[in-house]
Amino acid sequence: MLPTTSDHPSASSIQVVAGLGCRRGCSQDELLDQLIHSLARHELTVDNLAGLASIAHKRNEASLHGLAEHLALELVFFAPEQLSTYQAMTTGSALTQAATGSPAVAEPCALALAARLGTSPCLLGEKTRSASATCALATFDREPA
């Protein structure tokens, strides 16, 4: 069972997005566990999620699509050049750069999606990682209607 905002009513107004990175063949369950763990660190739930993002290199990763479908959230993929603006705010690795074309995935993807959905994108703490997945959360301000 997924935790919901009824468990934490004061957190219901906070909107976040998740940037996700994963190794090829990572399971949907591992991604979901990582996402829930990341949210729980900030007393948030899946009800606070406004979207998911990853790098275009992972466009064919079934677990990412499965997770987005399971959560009924939009999944956005960003090309490495779309993430360059957000790389300075993150720590990258040569291995990730070689594999994806981007020195980091989770953090810049979260920031890029937060910027697309609103203003003032900001990482919410450090990314979390498991054996095969990474997750970073970013907050944003909704633009006035």
Rosetta blueprint (number, residue, H / E / L):
1 M L
2 L L
3 P L
4 T L
5 T H
6 S H
7 D H
8 H L
9 P H
10 S H
11 A H
12 S L
13 S L
14 I L
15 Q L
16 V E
17 V E
18 A E
19 G E
20 L E
21 G E
22 C E
23 R L
24 R L
25 G L
26 C L
27 S L
28 Q H
29 D H
30 E H
31 L H
32 L H
33 D H
34 Q H
35 L H
36 I H
37 H H
38 S H
39 L H
40 A H
41 R H
42 H L
43 E L
44 L L
45 T L
46 V H
47 D H
48 N H
49 L E
50 A E
51 G E
52 L E
53 A E
54 S E
55 I E
56 A H
57 H H
58 K H
59 R L
60 N L
61 E L
62 A H
63 S H
64 L H
65 H H
66 G H
67 L H
68 A H
69 E H
70 H H
71 L H
72 A L
73 L L
74 E L
75 L E
76 V E
77 F E
78 F E
79 A L
80 P H
81 E H
82 Q H
83 L H
84 S H
85 T H
86 Y H
87 Q H
88 A L
89 M L
90 T L
91 T L
92 G L
93 S L
94 A H
95 L H
96 T H
97 Q H
98 A H
99 A H
100 T H
101 G L
102 S L
103 P L
104 A L
105 V L
106 A H
107 E H
108 P H
109 C H
110 A H
111 L H
112 A H
113 L H
114 A H
115 A H
116 R H
117 L H
118 G L
119 T E
120 S E
121 P E
122 C E
123 L E
124 L L
125 G L
126 E L
127 K L
128 T E
129 R E
130 S L
131 A L
132 S L
133 A E
134 T E
135 C E
136 A E
137 L E
138 A E
139 T E
140 F E
141 D E
142 R L
143 E L
144 P L
145 A L
